[in-house]
Amino acid sequence: MTEAPASLPPSAASFWAAYTHAVGGVDPARFYEAFFFADSEALADSLAELVLSGKKQATAGSVASYEAEGKRVPAPGDLSVVTDWAGVPKCIIETVAVDLVPFDQVTEAFAAIEGEGDGSLAYWQEAHRRYFERECSRLGSTFTEKILLACERFKVVFPLAPKNLA
């Protein structure tokens, strides 16, 4: 079995261990983060469920937020534990591709695979504009449509819920 990465939260350690055991070991350097989507409990939990259902296969984060957190942008091959708001692991995703794109150049195709709302670019722009406005405010900056985003596509590689690991 592969040792858990030092940066893995204790709440996700057994989930990570079950995954690494199931696949015969994983280089701990591939671990990127354990995280929940969004900035509210209801949204975080609903987005995790969209990932589990297969509808959500992408996400977008501002490059400025990665920099503010002292993190690099995700890269293909990275593995992350998706949790709900409470930190309960829901699945492990593998980053497939990342494109750096200004907000105003996100495509209809990307909006569709992000799987939120009705899947349209108009919905994506409205919902994400509100989110990035809140994020920019927290970071002490102002949202513009030129904000650089890391548009990440991913696949679920370990979909078991923690209750199935006992």
N, C-alpha and C positions, 0 to 999 in steps of 0.2 A: 504494500500500500504506500502511496505517496504521502509525505508529510504535508500538513496544512500550511498554507502561506501565513507568515507572521501577521500580515495585515487583515486576515480573515476574522470577522467578528465571531465571538464564541457561539452566538445563536445560529450561525451557518456552518460551523465546523463539522458536525455529524453529517449534514447534507452533502458537503464537499467530500467528506471521506467516503460516503456511499457512492458518489459519482466516480471518484478515482478508482475505487475498488471495482465498480461495474465495468470500467473501460480498461482495467489493467494498469493503472497509473497515469499520472499527468505531471508534466514538468510544472512545478509550482510557479515558475516565472511567467506562465501563461495566465495566471490569475490576475484580473484587472481590478475588480471591486465587487462588493456586495452593496446593492442599492435598491431603492424603490423609485418608481417613476413619479414625476410631478411634485407638487408642493402642498398637497392636502390629502387627508386620509381617504376620502371618497374617491378621488381621482387616482391616487396611487393604487388602491385596491382594485378599481375597475380596469385600469391599464394592465395590471398583472394578470387579471383574468382574460383580457384580450390576447395577451401573449400565449397563455395556456391554451386558448381556443384555436390558435393559429392565425387569427385575424391580424394581430399586430406583429409585424416582422421588421420594424424599423423604429428609430427614434432620432431626435435631433437635439443637440445640446450646443449652447453657445461656446465658442472658443474662449471667450472672456471668462466664463464661469470655470472652465477647466484650469485656466491660468490662475484665477483667484484662489482656487483650491490647491494649487501647486501640483496639479496632475497633468499628465500628457493626454492628448486626444487618444481615444481607443484606436486600436489597429487590428487588421485581420489576424485571426488566430487567438485573440484575447478571449478569456472566459470570465463571465461575470455571473454572480448569483443574484437573481431577481427576487426581491422580497416584497411582502405587503408592507403597509405603513408601520405595523408593529414589529417588523424585522423578521417575520416568519418566512423562511425560504420557500419559494414557489417553483422555481426552475433554474437551470443553468443555461445561459445563452453563449453562443460563440459568435464573435464579430466576424462577419463575412466581408464587408467592404465599408469604407468610410470616405465620403467626399466632402471637401470643404467648399461650402456654397453660401453666398450671401442670402439672407432671408428672402429677398425679392426675386431670387432665381430658383427657389425650390420648385420642383416640377409636380404636375398632376400625378405622375406615376409614383413619385416618392410619397406624396400625401396619401395615395391609395394604399400603399404597403405599410404606412404607419398605422392604418387600420382604425382610426378614431372617427367618431361621428358618422357622417354619411360617406366618408372616404374622398370627398371632393377637395380640390385645392382651396376653394373659397372657405370651407369649414376649417381646414388646416390653418389657413392664414389668420382667420379670426381667433381661433382658440390659441394658437401659438403666439400671436401678437400680444394677447392679454398675458400669457405666461411670461414671455420675454420682457414685457414691460415691468412686471413684478420683479423679475430677476435683476434687470438692470437697476431698478430702484434700490434693491438690496445691495447691489455692488457699487452704488453711488454714481451710476452713469445713466444715460438717457438712451432709450430704444430708438433705433433707426432701422429702416428697411434694408440697410447695407450691413447690419450685424452679421458677422461671419459665424456660420453654423457648421458643426461636424454632423453630417447626415449619415447615420450609422445603420447599416442593414445587418441583421443577425438571424440566427436560426437557434431553435431550442435543441439542446443536446442531452438534457436530462430533465424530463418532465414529471418525475415522481413527486408527489406531495410528501411532506415530512411524516404524516401519519402512516404512510406506507413503508417507512423505513424501520419500524420497530421490529 
